[in-house]
Amino acid sequence: MPYKVFVDGQEGTTGLKIRERLANRADLDVLVIDSDKRRDTETRRQLLNAADIAFLCLPDEAARESVALVTNTRTRIIDASTAHRTHPDWVYGIPELSVEHRKNIRNSKRVSVPGCHASGFNLALYPLVQAGIVPQDYPIACYSVTGYSGGGKKLIEQYETVDVQAEALNCPRPYALGLNHKHLPEMQAVNGLTHHPLFTPILGNFYQGMIVSTPLAGRLLNKKRSAEEVHEYLASYYKAQKFVKVMPFAAETNLDNGFFSATACNGTNRLELFVFGQKDQILLSARLDNLGKGSSGAAVQVMNVMLGVDEALGLTS
């Protein structure tokens, strides 16, 4: 019998992408809410409680309200909002981080999908902090270049109107300059950092794709390592993972005439990790599709783990 799946927030960017990834799954029965009923509490309550798996693709407060509507002990919830990413009763949804992370996802009824920037940051840094290579009190700075689709329908509309050629939209646009981006709590908590990273996201005039970069100084690490040694450690750590690929060190094939493209993973659930640099100057860079491994693809992967089916089912690596 197919598993029943409901996407609460089916018409948002993430909800639409999740439904695309589920469309050809014979093992699933996707429950659909009529557009004119999507804000109707009672209809949503019925669908949430009828589902084996419920995806929440909603603003934070609405996601909390949806969780409260689930009154049975059977429905398993995958929340794509920020609401529960550091909540002690919820499991953080990156199975590649460790054997324990994947086990906890498999056994949990409440899993929070990571933020897109946080996914790139955490997958690059977590192994190094856990190994004691990067100190927990390291003064970490991180910057991320991302496509505009992660900003939702209003931002997409802004970029795709007839005024899109306006000079203000054609240049890179740093934002969250109050240094309080909503992904910071999970970036700190997952890695066990003493302080928030100094994080600067930068919006580009392209639809999807992103690069999350974290520079490190080898001389400040607990265990002094060169860029090549850091690369070797990450390559060994992730060697068995299908969706996290550590790319060759210092290979010209990583670049396009010396430039680094943010869009090469678009349409996939793949995250590529790069280590650039020389001697003790190290740059960790994660490339991913912000709508794939950064949101909807990650959510579907989490569902596959929870259901005990092939983790890659319905996903492109």
Summary of the structure (lengths in Angstrom):
residues: 317
radius of gyration: 19.6
end to end distance: 27.4
largest distance: 60.7
contacts: 1052
relative contact order: 0.15
helix: 38%
strand: 21%
